């Protein structure tokens, strides 16, 4: 299922507490980057972030973005900008640890 531009724009609006967010279209969805690091994306009508230890505290549900992919975490509290900001920041912190 392809992601609508309206949903992409809505999620980007919810991410506006963060600077340096970029999106890139990919296979009917969108990939999201924070400070140049891929942290998640939109897959159909789902906003998913990569699994890292730093986000375990949020008890997010695991979802498979597409067949054959690694599980990711579903961010479904899309009306809570501050929570989304913290999830993205924690995901980013976990990811940059693995890049060092």
Number of C-alpha atoms within 10 A of each C-alpha: 10 13 18 16 11 9 15 20 11 13 19 16 11 18 19 13 14 17 9 10 16 15 17 10 13 13 10 12 22 22 19 20 18 18 12 11 15 18 23 25 24 25 21 17 13 18 24 25 27 20 20 18 11 15 21 14 8 12 9 18 13 16 16 14 22 11 6 7 9 12 16 20 23 21 20 13 11 14 11 11 17 15 16 20 16 15 20 22 17 17 24 24 16 18 19 10 9 8 7 5
